[in-house]
Amino acid sequence: MDVVTAPVLFNRKETESVRRLGLAYDALSRGARAARFVMLAFEDPSRHLIPRPFSISDVWTRDDGTVVTEFLYKPIGRVTGLMCGLREGDGLLVGGLLGNGFPFPTDGRRPVLMAGGIGNAPFAYQVRELAAGPEATDPSRIVLLLAGRSAADVWIQEDARAAGITVVEVTDDGSRGEAGLVTDALLRRLEDLGPIEAYGCGPEPMLRAVSDLALEHDFPCWLSVEERMACGYGVCNACVVEQRCDDTERGEGWFLKSCVEGPVFDAREIHV
C-alpha cells in the first residue's frame, strides 16, 4: 500500500453534521474511481492506533495544477472529532488508493445514484465521471436520489448539483423534498425512467432495501458497503460480507473481504 503525507488544503463545516476535508493528494494518478477509498491517519501515532477508511468524495485540479482530493466525514467518534481540528498545512498520512469502484453503466441504461445520509460521499466524483463520460451529452439522465432522516442529513457538493443532473431529495420525516424512503422515491419513478442501473451507498438497512428492489425488478445494482476496517488490504478480516451462493455443495457462509474484493459489490453477489 502506497502511504504518503498529504497537506490539508481546507477542512470546513458544510452542514451542522457534515464536514468536507480537502487534501493535496493526487488520486488521479493512483486510479481514482468513485467509491474507492483511502486509509487516513495522523502523523503522530499516539493520537490513534488504527487508520480509518474514507471514500474519496471528489477529485479535481486547481488552476495551479494541484490535484485536490476531497473527503466527507461526520464527527461522531474520537478520531473524526480530532479531525475537526485539522488546519491548512497540517499533514495526514494517506494510504491508498484501495478497493474497487463503481463501474460505468451498461450501454443504454440510465444511472440512478442512491445516497443515504453520509453515504452520499462517493457520488460527487461519480457525477463528475459520468458527466464527463457516458452521460456527457445529457447529464440530466443521471438521477441522484439524496435521502436522509431529516433536512439536516440531505446535502451534496454544489459542483454536483450544478452539473445539470436530476436531483431528488427524500427525507424520512418529510422536512425536505419527498417524504419516505429512497426506495419509495425510486418506485414512484421506475416505470418512467426506462432501463436503469442503480448505485447505492448508505446504511445497511437502506442497502438491503435497495438490493431487494433491484432483485425484484431485475435491474443491475451496485452497492458500496460500509463495513468496519482495520487494515484496508485484506489481512485482518474485519470487513467481510456474506456471499450469496447457488452452489448446493458449497452452501452459504462464504465471505468476501470488502477492502480488497469491494467495497463495491453486485447486489446479486452478497447478502447485505
RODO-2510 file (C-alpha; in nm, 4 decimals, decimal comma):
residues 272
     n   res          X          Y          Z
     1     m     0,0000     0,0000     0,0000
     2     d     0,1317     0,3400    -0,1019
     3     v     0,1430     0,5702     0,2066
     4     v     0,2257     0,9395     0,1704
     5     t     0,1891     1,2529     0,3801
     6     a    -0,0634     1,4900     0,2256
     7     p    -0,1108     1,8508     0,3397
     8     v    -0,4537     1,9772     0,4348
     9     l    -0,5879     2,2412     0,1946
    10     f    -0,9187     2,3039     0,3714
    11     n    -1,1349     2,1492     0,6419
    12     r    -1,4692     2,3211     0,6584
    13     k    -1,8122     2,2713     0,8024
    14     e    -2,0705     2,2123     0,5303
    15     t    -2,3788     2,1382     0,7428
    16     e    -2,4465     2,1004     1,1131
    17     s    -2,3365     1,7370     1,0887
    18     v    -2,1014     1,7110     0,7863
    19     r    -1,7512     1,8423     0,7223
    20     r    -1,5516     1,8493     0,3987
    21     l    -1,1773     1,7807     0,4051
    22     g    -0,9542     1,8643     0,1086
    23     l    -0,6037     1,7211     0,0756
    24     a    -0,3270     1,7844    -0,1760
    25     y    -0,3318     1,4183    -0,2736
    26     d    -0,3119     1,3000    -0,6337
    27     a    -0,5865     1,0406    -0,6513
    28     l    -0,5954     1,0777    -1,0302
    29     s    -0,2523     0,9229    -1,0838
    30     r    -0,3480     0,6427    -0,8431
    31     g    -0,6521     0,5320    -1,0408
    32     a    -0,9347     0,7360    -0,8876
    33     r    -1,2821     0,5875    -0,9249
    34     a    -1,5976     0,6718    -0,7345
    35     a    -1,6263     0,4581    -0,4168
    36     r    -1,2556     0,3734    -0,3974
    37     f    -1,1129     0,4652    -0,0572
    38     v    -0,8017     0,5508     0,1424
    39     m    -0,6861     0,4895     0,4984
    40     l    -0,6261     0,8159     0,6844
    41     a    -0,4088     0,8549     0,9945
    42     f    -0,2487     1,1358     1,1925
    43     e     0,1278     1,1673     1,1665
    44     d     0,1541     1,1395     1,5447
    45     p     0,0874     0,7673     1,6185
    46     s    -0,0025     0,8439     1,9797
    47     r    -0,3270     1,0086     1,8659
    48     h    -0,4775     0,6811     1,7425
    49     l    -0,3510     0,3336     1,6618
    50     i    -0,5578     0,2222     1,3617
    51     p    -0,6062     0,4277     1,0409
    52     r    -0,9633     0,4971     0,9348
    53     p    -1,1170     0,4267     0,5904
    54     f    -1,2729     0,7147     0,3952
    55     s    -1,4239     0,7035     0,0469
    56     i    -1,2935     0,9657    -0,1898
    57     s    -1,5764     1,2120    -0,2405
    58     d    -1,4464     1,4271    -0,5216
    59     v    -1,1238     1,4842    -0,7139
    60     w    -1,0430     1,7958    -0,9130
    61     t    -0,7441     2,0023    -1,0250
    62     r    -0,6767     2,3594    -0,9155
    63     d    -0,5555     2,6275    -1,1551
    64     d    -0,2023     2,5836    -1,0183
    65     g    -0,2064     2,2128    -1,1107
    66     t    -0,2602     2,0784    -0,7571
    67     v    -0,4867     1,7735    -0,7526
    68     v    -0,7381     1,8138    -0,4699
    69     t    -0,8952     1,5013    -0,3220
    70     e    -1,1980     1,5593    -0,1007
    71     f    -1,3489     1,3519     0,1782
    72     l    -1,6767     1,3932     0,3653
    73     y    -1,6942     1,2969     0,7300
    74     k    -1,9181     1,3257     1,0340
    75     p    -1,7513     1,3930     1,3728
    76     i    -1,9160     1,1061     1,5594
    77     g    -1,6175     0,9387     1,7267
    78     r    -1,2803     1,0200     1,8798
    79     v    -1,0780     1,0225     1,5572
    80     t    -1,3313     1,2145     1,3485
    81     g    -1,3627     1,4544     1,6396
    82     l    -0,9871     1,5111     1,6286
    83     m    -1,0090     1,5633     1,2526
    84     c    -1,2247     1,8700     1,3119
    85     g    -0,9133     2,0412     1,4476
    86     l    -0,7081     1,9963     1,1299
    87     r    -0,5906     2,3252     0,9796
    88     e    -0,4496     2,4257     0,6423
    89     g    -0,0923     2,2990     0,6146
    90     d    -0,1325     2,0150     0,8642
    91     g    -0,0286     1,6741     0,7329
    92     l    -0,2223     1,3484     0,7225
    93     l    -0,0929     1,0037     0,6332
    94     v    -0,2852     0,8716     0,3339
    95     g    -0,2725     0,5048     0,2348
    96     g    -0,4250     0,4086    -0,0971
    97     l    -0,5991     0,4158    -0,3247
    98     l    -0,7685     0,0947    -0,2152
    99     g    -1,0619    -0,1214    -0,3177
   100     n    -1,2550    -0,1184    -0,6417
   101     g    -1,5048     0,1446    -0,7538
   102     f    -1,8393     0,1918    -0,9231
   103     p    -1,8365     0,0682    -1,2844
   104     f    -1,9903     0,2706    -1,5654
   105     p    -2,3485     0,1712    -1,6505
   106     t    -2,4234    -0,0784    -1,9232
   107     d    -2,4897     0,0866    -2,2596
   108     g    -2,8419     0,2262    -2,2763
   109     r    -2,9116     0,2037    -1,9030
   110     r    -2,9797     0,5217    -1,7082
   111     p    -2,7601     0,5676    -1,3978
   112     v    -2,9563     0,6092    -1,0750
   113     l    -2,7427     0,7019    -0,7737
   114     m    -2,8979     0,6315    -0,4334
   115     a    -2,7379     0,8020    -0,1319
   116     g    -2,8346     0,7639     0,2312
   117     g    -2,7012     1,0319     0,4680
   118     i    -2,3200     1,0443     0,4708
   119     g    -2,3446     0,7650     0,2119
   120     n    -2,3531     1,0451    -0,0460
   121     a    -1,9726     1,0649    -0,0086
   122     p    -1,8697     0,8899    -0,3337
   123     f    -2,1369     1,0416    -0,5554
   124     a    -1,9866     1,3838    -0,6236
   125     y    -1,6987     1,2156    -0,8044
   126     q    -1,9277     0,9649    -0,9740
   127     v    -2,1335     1,2538    -1,1110
   128     r    -1,8101     1,4101    -1,2376
   129     e    -1,7091     1,0807    -1,4064
   130     l    -2,0485     1,0212    -1,5650
   131     a    -2,0965     1,3815    -1,6802
   132     a    -1,7557     1,3763    -1,8480
   133     g    -1,8073     1,0286    -1,9927
   134     p    -2,1124     0,8245    -2,0908
   135     e    -2,3666     1,0954    -1,9990
   136     a    -2,1745     1,3944    -2,1381
   137     t    -2,4395     1,4771    -2,3979
   138     d    -2,7261     1,4833    -2,1463
   139     p    -2,6262     1,4949    -1,7771
   140     s    -2,9934     1,5189    -1,6779
   141     r    -3,0129     1,1438    -1,7429
   142     i    -2,8114     1,0997    -1,4220
   143     v    -3,0611     1,0674    -1,1357
   144     l    -2,9313     1,1322    -0,7832
   145     l    -3,1662     1,0313    -0,5039
   146     l    -3,0438     1,2043    -0,1868
   147     a    -3,2018     1,0551     0,1232
   148     g    -3,1735     1,1282     0,4943
   149     r    -3,3656     1,1195     0,8188
   150     s    -3,4301     1,4939     0,8036
   151     a    -3,3333     1,8075     0,6092
   152     a    -3,0061     1,8282     0,8031
   153     d    -2,8927     1,4965     0,6512
   154     v    -2,9545     1,5867     0,2852
   155     w    -2,6613     1,7573     0,1156
   156     i    -2,4287     1,7268    -0,1837
   157     q    -2,1453     1,9406    -0,3194
   158     e    -2,2627     2,2300    -0,5333
   159     d    -2,0440     2,1157    -0,8244
   160     a    -2,2540     1,8003    -0,8437
   161     r    -2,5804     1,9944    -0,8247
   162     a    -2,4601     2,2363    -1,0919
   163     a    -2,3660     1,9598    -1,3365
   164     g    -2,7195     1,9504    -1,4770
   165     i    -2,8157     1,6177    -1,3215
   166     t    -3,1620     1,5306    -1,1894
   167     v    -3,1613     1,5585    -0,8090
   168     v    -3,4429     1,4165    -0,5964
   169     e    -3,4369     1,4853    -0,2216
   170     v    -3,6075     1,2437     0,0171
   171     t    -3,6423     1,2599     0,3964
   172     d    -3,7941     1,0190     0,6448
   173     d    -3,9811     1,2998     0,8203
   174     g    -4,0761     1,4995     0,5092
   175     s    -3,8827     1,8051     0,6264
   176     r    -3,7167     1,8357     0,2840
   177     g    -3,8191     1,7074    -0,0561
   178     e    -4,0377     1,3980    -0,0700
   179     a    -4,1421     1,2118     0,2421
   180     g    -4,0493     0,8462     0,2781
   181     l    -3,7592     0,6175     0,1898
   182     v    -3,5215     0,6321    -0,1044
   183     t    -3,6721     0,3090    -0,2405
   184     d    -4,0186     0,4708    -0,2303
   185     a    -3,8896     0,7575    -0,4439
   186     l    -3,7384     0,5163    -0,6956
   187     l    -4,0504     0,3005    -0,7145
   188     r    -4,2622     0,6054    -0,7993
   189     r    -4,0348     0,6714    -1,0994
   190     l    -3,9285     0,3241    -1,2032
   191     e    -4,1627     0,2866    -1,4991
   192     d    -4,0882     0,6337    -1,6394
   193     l    -3,7096     0,6036    -1,6110
   194     g    -3,6780     0,3146    -1,8525
   195     p    -3,3866     0,0688    -1,8210
   196     i    -3,1716     0,1717    -1,5231
   197     e    -2,8523     0,0720    -1,3454
   198     a    -2,8516     0,1597    -0,9757
   199     y    -2,5674     0,2534    -0,7416
   200     g    -2,6203     0,2616    -0,3652
   201     c    -2,4223     0,3815    -0,0659
   202     g    -2,5605     0,4311     0,2812
   203     p    -2,6616     0,2482     0,5988
   204     e    -2,7135    -0,1266     0,5876
   205     p    -3,0972    -0,1237     0,6101
   206     m    -3,1089     0,1083     0,3093
   207     l    -2,8693    -0,1082     0,1080
   208     r    -3,0747    -0,4150     0,1924
   209     a    -3,3936    -0,2451     0,0698
   210     v    -3,2220    -0,1253    -0,2489
   211     s    -3,0834    -0,4746    -0,3100
   212     d    -3,4253    -0,6341    -0,2619
   213     l    -3,5820    -0,3845    -0,5020
   214     a    -3,3166    -0,4491    -0,7660
   215     l    -3,3603    -0,8249    -0,7413
   216     e    -3,7400    -0,7958    -0,7530
   217     h    -3,7420    -0,5687    -1,0592
   218     d    -3,4364    -0,7230    -1,2262
   219     f    -3,2139    -0,4209    -1,2842
   220     p    -2,8352    -0,4128    -1,2308
   221     c    -2,7392    -0,2693    -0,8935
   222     w    -2,4034    -0,1928    -0,7314
   223     l    -2,3679    -0,1467    -0,3566
   224     s    -2,0807     0,0261    -0,1774
   225     v    -2,0800    -0,1339     0,1677
   226     e    -1,9627     0,0420     0,4832
   227     e    -1,8085    -0,2384     0,6862
   228     r    -1,5631    -0,1616     0,9661
   229     m    -1,1992    -0,1956     0,8573
   230     a    -0,8730    -0,2161     1,0468
   231     c    -0,6095    -0,2736     0,7799
   232     g    -0,7643    -0,1942     0,4414
   233     y    -0,5689    -0,4554     0,2475
   234     g    -0,7120    -0,7961     0,3347
   235     v    -0,5173    -0,9082     0,6412
   236     c    -0,7426    -0,8516     0,9423
   237     n    -1,0688    -0,9990     0,8021
   238     a    -1,2725    -0,7414     0,9939
   239     c    -1,4731    -0,6201     0,6939
   240     v    -1,6181    -0,9386     0,5473
   241     v    -1,9624    -0,9622     0,3874
   242     e    -2,1523    -1,2836     0,3230
   243     q    -2,1557    -1,4031    -0,0357
   244     r    -2,4723    -1,5323    -0,1989
   245     c    -2,4198    -1,8864    -0,3160
   246     d    -2,6236    -2,1070    -0,5500
   247     d    -2,3776    -2,3942    -0,5252
   248     t    -2,5569    -2,6585    -0,3157
   249     e    -2,2328    -2,8429    -0,2419
   250     r    -2,0584    -2,5351    -0,1112
   251     g    -2,3669    -2,3853     0,0511
   252     e    -2,3962    -2,0458     0,2173
   253     g    -2,1473    -1,8986     0,4604
   254     w    -1,8677    -1,7944     0,2241
   255     f    -1,7363    -1,4445     0,2772
   256     l    -1,5779    -1,1673     0,0723
   257     k    -1,3399    -0,9012     0,2023
   258     s    -1,4887    -0,5604     0,1336
   259     c    -1,1483    -0,3893     0,1422
   260     v    -0,9936    -0,5873    -0,1445
   261     e    -1,2917    -0,7512    -0,3200
   262     g    -1,5128    -0,4468    -0,2638
   263     p    -1,6242    -0,2142    -0,1244
   264     v    -1,8473    -0,2201    -0,4349
   265     f    -2,0386    -0,5433    -0,4974
   266     d    -2,3058    -0,6538    -0,7390
   267     a    -2,6276    -0,6760    -0,5349
   268     r    -2,6724    -1,0315    -0,6676
   269     e    -2,3362    -1,1301    -0,5176
   270     i    -2,3784    -1,0554    -0,1465
   271     h    -2,6200    -1,0711     0,1452
   272     v    -2,6496    -0,7218     0,2935
***
